């Protein structure tokens, strides 16, 4: 057999099969995927339009929105729940009247953070989201503010209230980059990962059947100004991809 033919056969045996690439989480194509397909109105978590601090009460959800921060000098507005703050919406959402917003300055220390989140239930308890495959939302940042935000889901294995973790708070999440213009992000649950090097336990993925909350967190020292609107679950059975 010709040497060239033999080499070609050998190389083809080790060639990697073609794998379809997953669209970026901020691309319109994500809505065409199984995990990103939009669901019905029952999947809407919060759009801010009732101008209060509670999520939309439906599909077993009735939790409240809050902010939190480290004790190292970080500032946050609206005032953190640990300091008696009650979350307030901000005027000017994505083509709407209101949106969730947090702003302030992250301190310069070893472990610093500022966050904004919502519990799925009230009283706080585990929420079963197995009928869904991901989450979507619109987000942007204010001028001159930090552009990296971590989207994360505290669950039974990472939140102390789950009674499982020994080294808690390393929630499954994904870092995204914001611009000063509204963008839609669609994040499948299987894209969420724990941060490397810490946390116990370290399961293979987020426990979608036992979720506590959805949070948006910044860790970079300096000013931040994060806006979030129209949070919803995606990929439910019978979801219809966007045209």
C-alpha positions as CSV (number, residue, x, y, z in Angstrom):
1,X,0.0,0.0,0.0
2,X,1.2,3.5,-0.8
3,X,3.0,5.1,2.2
4,X,0.9,8.3,1.8
5,X,-2.4,6.3,2.0
6,X,-1.2,4.4,5.1
7,X,-0.3,7.7,6.9
8,X,-3.6,9.2,5.9
9,X,-5.5,6.2,7.4
10,X,-3.5,6.4,10.6
11,X,-4.0,10.1,11.0
12,X,-7.8,9.8,10.3
13,X,-8.1,7.2,13.1
14,X,-6.9,9.8,15.6
15,X,-8.8,12.7,14.2
16,X,-11.2,14.4,16.6
17,X,-14.9,14.1,15.7
18,X,-16.6,17.4,14.8
19,X,-18.4,18.8,17.9
20,X,-21.1,21.4,17.6
21,X,-20.1,24.5,19.5
22,X,-22.4,26.0,22.1
23,X,-23.3,29.6,21.3
24,X,-22.0,32.3,23.6
25,X,-24.4,33.0,26.6
26,X,-24.9,36.5,25.3
27,X,-25.8,35.6,21.8
28,X,-29.3,35.4,20.3
29,X,-28.5,31.8,19.1
30,X,-28.7,30.6,22.7
31,X,-32.5,30.9,22.5
32,X,-32.5,28.4,19.7
33,X,-31.0,25.7,21.9
34,X,-32.9,23.2,24.0
35,X,-31.6,24.6,27.2
36,X,-32.2,28.2,26.2
37,X,-35.6,27.9,24.6
38,X,-38.0,30.4,26.3
39,X,-40.8,29.0,28.5
40,X,-44.3,30.3,29.3
41,X,-45.1,33.2,31.6
42,X,-44.9,30.9,34.7
43,X,-41.1,30.8,34.2
44,X,-40.7,34.5,34.8
45,X,-38.9,35.0,38.1
46,X,-38.8,38.8,38.4
47,X,-39.1,41.8,36.1
48,X,-39.3,44.6,38.6
49,X,-42.6,46.0,37.3
50,X,-44.5,45.6,40.6
51,X,-41.8,47.8,42.2
52,X,-41.5,45.8,45.4
53,X,-38.9,43.5,47.0
54,X,-40.6,40.2,46.4
55,X,-40.2,38.0,43.3
56,X,-43.3,37.2,41.2
57,X,-45.4,34.8,43.2
58,X,-45.9,31.8,41.0
59,X,-44.8,28.2,40.3
60,X,-43.9,27.7,44.0
61,X,-41.8,30.8,44.2
62,X,-42.4,33.7,46.7
63,X,-38.9,34.7,48.0
64,X,-37.5,38.2,48.5
65,X,-34.7,40.2,46.9
66,X,-31.7,41.4,49.0
67,X,-28.2,42.7,48.8
68,X,-25.1,41.6,50.8
69,X,-21.5,42.5,51.2
70,X,-18.2,41.6,53.0
71,X,-17.3,43.2,56.4
72,X,-14.1,44.6,55.1
73,X,-15.3,48.1,54.1
74,X,-17.3,47.3,50.9
75,X,-20.3,49.6,50.4
76,X,-23.6,48.7,48.7
77,X,-26.8,50.3,47.8
78,X,-29.6,49.4,48.4
79,X,-28.6,48.7,52.0
80,X,-27.7,45.1,52.8
81,X,-30.3,43.0,54.5
82,X,-27.8,42.2,57.3
83,X,-27.9,45.9,58.2
84,X,-31.7,46.1,58.1
85,X,-32.0,47.2,54.5
86,X,-35.1,46.5,52.4
87,X,-34.4,46.2,48.7
88,X,-35.8,48.8,46.4
89,X,-36.1,48.7,42.6
90,X,-34.4,51.3,40.4
91,X,-36.1,53.3,37.7
92,X,-35.1,52.5,34.1
93,X,-35.3,48.8,33.2
94,X,-34.8,47.0,29.9
95,X,-37.6,48.7,27.9
96,X,-39.5,48.9,31.2
97,X,-40.0,51.1,34.2
98,X,-37.9,49.2,36.8
99,X,-35.0,46.9,37.3
100,X,-32.8,45.4,40.0
101,X,-29.7,47.4,40.7
102,X,-26.8,47.3,43.1
103,X,-23.9,49.9,43.3
104,X,-21.1,50.9,45.5
105,X,-17.4,50.2,46.0
106,X,-15.7,46.9,46.7
107,X,-13.0,47.2,49.4
108,X,-9.3,46.4,48.9
109,X,-8.7,43.3,51.1
110,X,-8.1,39.6,50.7
111,X,-11.7,38.4,50.7
112,X,-14.1,41.0,49.4
113,X,-17.5,40.9,47.6
114,X,-20.8,42.6,47.0
115,X,-23.9,40.8,45.9
116,X,-27.5,41.1,45.0
117,X,-29.8,38.1,45.0
118,X,-33.2,36.5,45.5
119,X,-34.4,33.5,47.4
120,X,-36.8,31.3,45.5
121,X,-39.0,30.7,48.5
122,X,-40.1,32.3,51.7
123,X,-39.3,31.1,54.3
124,X,-36.0,30.2,52.6
125,X,-36.1,26.6,51.5
126,X,-35.0,24.3,48.7
127,X,-36.7,24.9,45.3
128,X,-37.1,22.2,42.7
129,X,-36.2,23.6,39.2
130,X,-35.9,20.3,37.4
131,X,-38.6,21.2,34.9
132,X,-36.1,23.9,33.6
133,X,-32.7,23.7,32.0
134,X,-31.3,27.2,32.5
135,X,-31.8,30.9,33.3
136,X,-32.0,34.1,31.3
137,X,-31.9,37.7,32.2
138,X,-30.9,41.1,30.8
139,X,-27.9,43.0,32.4
140,X,-25.7,46.0,32.0
141,X,-23.2,48.1,34.0
142,X,-23.0,51.7,34.8
143,X,-20.3,54.0,33.3
144,X,-16.8,53.4,34.7
145,X,-17.9,50.4,36.8
146,X,-16.4,46.9,37.0
147,X,-17.6,44.8,34.1
148,X,-17.2,41.2,35.6
149,X,-20.1,39.7,37.4
150,X,-20.5,36.2,38.7
151,X,-23.9,34.7,38.3
152,X,-24.4,31.9,40.8
153,X,-26.9,29.5,42.4
154,X,-26.5,28.6,46.0
155,X,-27.8,25.0,46.4
156,X,-28.0,22.2,49.0
157,X,-24.3,21.5,48.7
158,X,-22.9,25.0,48.8
159,X,-25.3,27.0,51.1
160,X,-24.9,26.5,54.9
161,X,-28.7,26.1,55.2
162,X,-28.4,22.9,53.1
163,X,-26.6,21.2,56.1
164,X,-24.0,19.6,53.8
165,X,-21.1,21.8,53.1
166,X,-18.0,21.9,55.3
167,X,-16.4,24.8,53.3
168,X,-19.4,26.7,52.1
169,X,-20.3,29.4,49.6
170,X,-18.4,28.1,46.5
171,X,-21.7,28.1,44.6
172,X,-22.0,26.9,41.0
173,X,-21.7,29.9,38.8
174,X,-20.4,31.6,35.7
175,X,-18.5,34.8,35.2
176,X,-19.9,37.2,32.6
177,X,-18.8,40.5,31.2
178,X,-21.2,43.4,31.1
179,X,-21.2,46.5,28.9
180,X,-23.0,49.8,29.3
181,X,-25.8,48.6,27.0
182,X,-28.4,46.0,28.0
183,X,-27.6,42.5,26.8
184,X,-29.6,39.3,27.2
185,X,-27.7,36.3,28.8
186,X,-29.0,32.8,28.6
187,X,-27.1,30.4,30.8
188,X,-27.8,26.6,30.8
189,X,-27.4,25.0,34.2
190,X,-24.7,22.7,32.9
191,X,-22.5,25.7,32.2
192,X,-22.3,26.6,35.9
193,X,-19.1,25.5,37.7
194,X,-17.6,25.9,41.1
195,X,-14.5,28.1,41.5
196,X,-11.3,26.0,41.5
197,X,-9.2,25.3,44.6
198,X,-11.7,25.6,47.4
199,X,-15.0,24.5,48.7
200,X,-16.3,21.2,50.2
201,X,-18.1,19.2,48.8
202,X,-17.3,19.5,45.1
203,X,-20.1,17.7,43.3
204,X,-20.3,17.3,39.5
205,X,-22.9,20.0,39.0
206,X,-25.5,22.3,40.6
207,X,-28.4,20.4,42.3
208,X,-31.2,21.8,40.1
209,X,-33.7,20.0,42.3
210,X,-32.5,21.6,45.4
211,X,-31.7,25.3,44.8
212,X,-32.0,28.1,47.3
213,X,-31.3,31.3,45.4
214,X,-30.0,33.2,42.3
215,X,-27.3,35.7,43.0
216,X,-25.1,38.3,41.1
217,X,-21.8,39.0,42.7
218,X,-18.8,41.2,42.1
219,X,-15.3,40.7,43.7
220,X,-13.0,43.1,42.0
221,X,-11.9,46.0,44.2
222,X,-13.3,49.4,43.0
223,X,-16.6,50.8,41.9
224,X,-19.4,48.7,40.6
225,X,-22.9,49.4,39.2
226,X,-24.8,46.3,38.1
227,X,-28.3,46.3,36.6
228,X,-30.4,43.2,36.1
229,X,-33.9,42.8,34.6
230,X,-36.3,40.1,33.3
231,X,-35.0,37.0,35.1
232,X,-36.6,33.8,33.9
233,X,-36.1,30.1,33.7
234,X,-35.5,28.6,30.3
235,X,-35.7,25.2,28.5
236,X,-38.8,23.8,30.2
237,X,-40.7,21.0,28.5
238,X,-42.7,22.3,25.6
239,X,-40.7,25.5,25.4
240,X,-40.8,27.2,22.0
241,X,-37.6,28.5,20.5
242,X,-37.5,32.1,19.5
243,X,-38.1,32.8,15.8
